Amino acid sequence: MSNIREAVMDLERHAAEQGWDRPLGLYALVPTAELLKAEPGLADLLGLDAPADPDELTPVEQEPLPDGVTLEDALGSILWPEDVAGCALVMERLVVKGSDETLAAGEDPVAEGKQTEEIRMVAGVMRDGARHCAMRMRSHDSEDEVLSGPDLIPALTSALALTLDLDEAEGA
């Protein structure tokens, strides 16, 4: 079984090191051992001096979404090739406190009388159905306050699963 939890948590730590107000990041998750077979020179770049654990995953960052393309449109048009074992997404959103409502582009939370919270979400899904998510609130920006779990952001993991051509009626 793949180590989706560790891949998601590594991406969350990497995003935290980069700071807030970053664009969305989309990643292919590839078994490290397979990646090293195809590109042996990457071992030095990845700092590996021993054979890779068969469950270890390497996130491969994809090109940014083109201007004007929404996440929903992008996810609706992506279908990963078979050699991609999974995928992950890192994104920031402004959410209404006490709900799962995100604010629409251009919506003014003050005018609407809503208190908001900035969050960073990391979600990953594997072809075998495994999934994991992490969430960090800007107001609680420390590693020991990161929330994580397989069902933390079900709508996002379901959308990612569709890009792997997983039948969500069976997998959810």
C-alpha positions as CSV (number, residue, x, y, z in Angstrom):
1,M,0.0,0.0,0.0
2,S,1.3,3.4,-0.9
3,N,2.3,6.0,1.7
4,I,-0.2,8.7,0.8
5,R,-0.3,10.1,4.3
6,E,3.5,10.8,4.3
7,A,3.3,12.3,0.8
8,V,0.5,14.7,1.8
9,M,2.2,15.7,5.0
10,D,5.5,16.3,3.1
11,L,3.7,18.5,0.7
12,E,2.0,20.4,3.6
13,R,5.4,21.0,5.2
14,H,6.9,22.1,1.9
15,A,4.0,24.5,1.4
16,A,4.4,25.9,4.9
17,E,8.1,26.6,4.2
18,Q,7.1,28.6,1.2
19,G,4.7,30.7,3.2
20,W,1.2,31.9,2.5
21,D,-0.4,33.5,-0.5
22,R,0.9,31.0,-2.9
23,P,-0.8,29.8,-6.1
24,L,-2.5,26.4,-6.3
25,G,-0.1,23.5,-6.8
26,L,-1.0,20.3,-8.6
27,Y,1.2,17.2,-8.3
28,A,1.5,13.8,-9.8
29,L,2.4,11.2,-7.2
30,V,4.9,8.7,-8.6
31,P,6.5,5.7,-6.8
32,T,10.0,6.8,-6.1
33,A,11.5,3.4,-7.0
34,E,9.8,3.6,-10.5
35,L,11.0,7.2,-10.9
36,L,14.6,6.2,-10.1
37,K,14.4,3.3,-12.6
38,A,13.4,5.8,-15.3
39,E,15.8,8.6,-14.2
40,P,18.7,7.1,-12.2
41,G,20.4,10.5,-11.9
42,L,17.6,11.7,-9.7
43,A,18.9,9.7,-6.7
44,D,21.5,12.4,-6.0
45,L,19.0,15.2,-6.5
46,L,16.6,13.5,-4.0
47,G,19.4,12.8,-1.6
48,L,18.9,9.0,-1.8
49,D,21.9,6.7,-1.2
50,A,20.0,3.5,-0.8
51,P,17.3,1.8,-2.9
52,A,13.9,3.6,-2.5
53,D,11.2,2.1,-0.3
54,P,8.6,0.5,-2.6
55,D,5.9,2.5,-0.9
56,E,7.6,5.9,-1.1
57,L,6.1,8.5,-3.3
58,T,7.6,11.5,-5.0
59,P,5.4,14.4,-5.8
60,V,6.1,15.8,-9.3
61,E,4.8,19.4,-9.6
62,Q,2.8,20.2,-12.7
63,E,2.6,23.4,-14.7
64,P,0.4,26.1,-13.1
65,L,-3.2,26.3,-14.4
66,P,-3.6,28.7,-17.3
67,D,-5.0,32.1,-16.5
68,G,-8.8,32.1,-16.4
69,V,-9.1,28.3,-15.9
70,T,-10.9,27.5,-12.7
71,L,-9.9,24.6,-10.5
72,E,-13.2,22.9,-11.2
73,D,-12.7,23.2,-15.0
74,A,-9.1,21.9,-14.7
75,L,-10.1,18.9,-12.6
76,G,-12.9,18.1,-15.0
77,S,-10.4,17.9,-17.9
78,I,-7.4,16.0,-16.3
79,L,-6.9,12.3,-16.7
80,W,-3.6,11.1,-15.4
81,P,-1.6,8.5,-17.3
82,E,-1.4,5.0,-15.9
83,D,2.2,5.4,-14.6
84,V,1.0,8.1,-12.2
85,A,0.0,6.3,-9.0
86,G,-1.9,9.2,-7.5
87,C,-2.2,13.0,-7.4
88,A,-2.3,15.8,-4.9
89,L,-3.4,19.4,-4.7
90,V,-2.2,22.2,-2.5
91,M,-4.5,25.3,-2.3
92,E,-5.4,28.2,-0.1
93,R,-9.0,29.3,0.5
94,L,-10.9,31.8,2.5
95,V,-13.7,30.1,4.4
96,V,-16.5,31.3,6.6
97,K,-15.8,30.4,10.2
98,G,-18.0,27.7,11.6
99,S,-19.0,26.3,8.1
100,D,-17.5,24.6,5.1
101,E,-18.5,27.6,2.9
102,T,-15.7,29.1,0.8
103,L,-16.1,32.7,-0.4
104,A,-16.7,33.3,-4.1
105,A,-14.1,35.4,-6.0
106,G,-14.9,39.1,-5.4
107,E,-17.2,38.4,-2.5
108,D,-16.6,40.9,0.4
109,P,-16.8,39.0,3.7
110,V,-17.1,42.3,5.7
111,A,-20.1,43.5,3.6
112,E,-21.7,40.1,4.0
113,G,-21.2,40.2,7.8
114,K,-19.1,37.0,7.7
115,Q,-16.1,36.2,9.8
116,T,-13.5,34.3,7.7
117,E,-10.4,32.1,8.2
118,E,-7.6,31.6,5.7
119,I,-6.7,27.9,5.3
120,R,-4.3,25.8,3.3
121,M,-5.6,22.5,2.2
122,V,-3.5,19.6,0.9
123,A,-5.4,16.6,-0.5
124,G,-4.0,13.4,-2.1
125,V,-5.6,10.4,-3.7
126,M,-4.1,7.1,-5.0
127,R,-5.4,4.7,-7.6
128,D,-5.8,2.1,-5.0
129,G,-8.4,4.3,-3.3
130,A,-6.2,5.5,-0.4
131,R,-6.5,9.2,0.4
132,H,-5.3,11.7,2.9
133,C,-5.7,15.4,3.6
134,A,-4.1,18.1,5.7
135,M,-5.4,21.5,6.7
136,R,-3.5,24.5,8.3
137,M,-5.3,27.6,9.4
138,R,-3.4,30.8,9.0
139,S,-4.4,31.9,12.5
140,H,-2.9,28.7,13.9
141,D,0.2,28.5,11.7
142,S,2.3,25.9,13.4
143,E,3.1,22.3,12.5
144,D,1.5,20.9,15.7
145,E,-1.8,22.4,14.8
146,V,-2.2,20.9,11.3
147,L,-5.3,18.9,11.0
148,S,-5.1,15.7,9.0
149,G,-7.0,12.6,8.1
150,P,-8.3,10.5,5.2
151,D,-11.8,12.1,5.2
152,L,-11.0,15.7,6.1
153,I,-11.9,17.2,2.7
154,P,-14.2,14.6,1.0
155,A,-15.4,16.8,-1.8
156,L,-11.8,17.6,-2.9
157,T,-10.6,14.0,-2.6
158,S,-13.6,12.9,-4.6
159,A,-12.8,15.4,-7.4
160,L,-9.2,14.3,-7.4
161,A,-10.2,10.7,-7.6
162,L,-12.1,11.4,-10.8
163,T,-8.9,12.6,-12.4
164,L,-7.5,9.1,-11.8
165,D,-10.6,7.6,-13.4
166,L,-11.7,6.1,-10.1
167,D,-15.4,5.2,-9.8
168,E,-16.5,7.5,-6.9
169,A,-19.7,5.6,-6.4
170,E,-17.6,2.6,-5.2
171,G,-14.7,4.5,-3.6
172,A,-16.6,7.1,-1.5
